[in-house]
Amino acid sequence: MTRRLVLIVLVDALGWEQAGDPAFVPELDAPRAPVRSVLGYSSANLPTIMTGRLPREHGHFSMYRRAGPDGVFAGAKQTLALASRLTNRRWRISGWLAWWLRRRGVTGYFSLYEIPFSVLAEFDLCQRRDIFAPGAFDGMSGIADLVLGTGAGRIWNWSVPEDRAFTELSEEIDRGEGRVLFLYTAALDGLMHAAGPQSGAVREALAGYAERIERLCERARQRYEDVRVFVFGDHGMAPVSGVHDLRSELELAGFGPGGPVLYFIDSTMARFWFRSAADRRRIEEILARHTWGRILGDEELESLGALFPDHCHGELIFLLEEGETLVPSFMSGIPARGMHGYHPDARHSFTVLLTNTANRPYPANLIELHALLRDEIREATA
Ligand SMILES: [Zn+2]
């Protein structure tokens, strides 16, 4: 019998609100508390879990940042200029672009969403390399380096469909050879965006996860003497209460895409880059009219670990209040029922750790969660 298994299940968007109740997978019985995420989406939170660093340190914040001279879309500029005039072929052009990016060696997770082709080349992908594979972060090691670098474990990332990943994980447990098995799934995140975090469909999905996790634990106990389980999310999910069309407002004020001010409209953030102080003042005036969002000052961004010296993620960041959304954004033209990407102190931003281990201090945030996982993996693979 193998001595110890570290079993990690990272369910994207599994929040404190979804899984904080001790009745959810009760056998993971260590006392639970909210775990603070970082400002940003999964594109910021997952790298923080993997490296134990803040966004400014690991460099990942939004999926799209301002491009430098080596921007990943630079070589597709002409195609994009042409594509921006072929509005009815968006789907096919996006498919070609995704293929082209993979061929250029992009292994990280990305989506082209509904970013206007006319401005796409102004941006760059933040996550060029798969963060669930070794060597993803410049000058720092991540959880994947520890798990896969030692050959002692296996990771299932976003590229494996959820059902298959759970089946393969179960088979791997039965083999009893791995010492660290790590499954990541984004299915709950997608469902909560579409159906809302308090919907019946989500309650059903959560019951399904609880059952799957309990079954995995049971099988693992048959093959391993010591089974150490860690189930957590990267952030939570808030019910959507408001929808705001900032994009049309900007266009009406003369700031259309490709105009004098460059901007990226995420679901809960608008990020701007300016050519003149006068443009900046005008944008600040437009934003100041709204009570459902606010401009984050440099001091606050610094305290959130999201002040980037080169402002590659925005010279000005307008963040929405919890539950408010920007529609249409560059991500979607359709309102969602659930959203995340608010201030980390907002009620629904917190995630949670479910575990059956109690010999380490419970993490207050994702950086402490990383430290806990790192120590567990090192011990299991030593
Ligand atoms: Zn999401």
Boltz pocket constraint, residues with backbone or C-beta under 6 A from the ligand:
constraints:
  - pocket:
      binder: B
      contacts: [[A, 13], [A, 189], [A, 190], [A, 193], [A, 340]]
      max_distance: 6.0
